[in-house]
């Protein structure tokens, strides 16, 4: 019996590499393209500039991964 090797799904170039959601070039959006990851994921991973921007946009504190 031959076992087929499954290939990973390709990540679309305009999707976030972390959450795979479509990204935007529009400023002041949570899905802003930050060079491969969206603004929300950048904040979630602890980027201070992204945290500040997300908190300004949605008015809530960011729940940074690993700091719960």
C-alpha positions in Angstrom: 0.0 0.0 0.0 1.3 3.4 -1.0 0.9 6.3 1.4 0.4 9.7 -0.2 2.3 12.5 1.4 0.0 15.3 2.2 1.2 18.7 1.1 0.5 21.7 3.3 -2.1 24.1 2.1 -0.4 27.1 0.5 -0.7 30.4 2.3 -2.2 33.0 0.1 0.2 35.9 -0.4 -2.3 38.5 0.8 -3.3 36.5 3.9 -1.8 36.7 7.4 0.9 34.0 8.0 -0.4 33.6 11.5 -4.2 33.5 11.3 -4.5 33.1 7.4 -7.2 35.8 7.3 -7.1 38.3 4.3 -5.1 41.4 5.0 -5.7 45.0 4.0 -3.6 47.9 2.9 -6.1 50.3 4.5 -4.6 52.1 7.5 -6.5 51.9 10.9 -7.9 48.4 10.3 -7.2 45.4 12.5 -6.3 43.3 9.5 -3.6 45.8 8.2 -0.8 44.1 6.4 2.3 44.4 8.7 4.7 42.6 6.3 3.3 39.1 6.4 1.2 39.2 9.6 -1.9 41.3 10.3 -1.9 44.1 12.9 -4.1 42.0 15.3 -1.6 39.0 15.3 1.4 41.3 15.6 -0.2 42.8 18.8 -1.2 39.3 20.1 2.5 38.3 19.8 3.6 41.3 21.8 4.7 44.0 19.3 4.5 47.3 21.3 3.6 49.5 18.3 0.9 47.0 17.2 -0.5 46.7 20.7 -0.8 50.5 20.9 -2.6 50.7 17.5 -5.0 47.9 18.3 -5.9 49.3 21.7 -6.5 52.7 20.0 -8.7 51.1 17.3 -10.9 48.9 19.5 -10.7 50.6 22.8 -9.8 47.4 24.7 -6.5 46.0 26.1 -4.8 43.4 24.0 -4.6 39.9 25.4 -0.9 39.2 24.6 -0.1 35.5 24.0 1.7 34.0 27.0 0.9 36.9 29.3 -2.5 35.9 30.6 
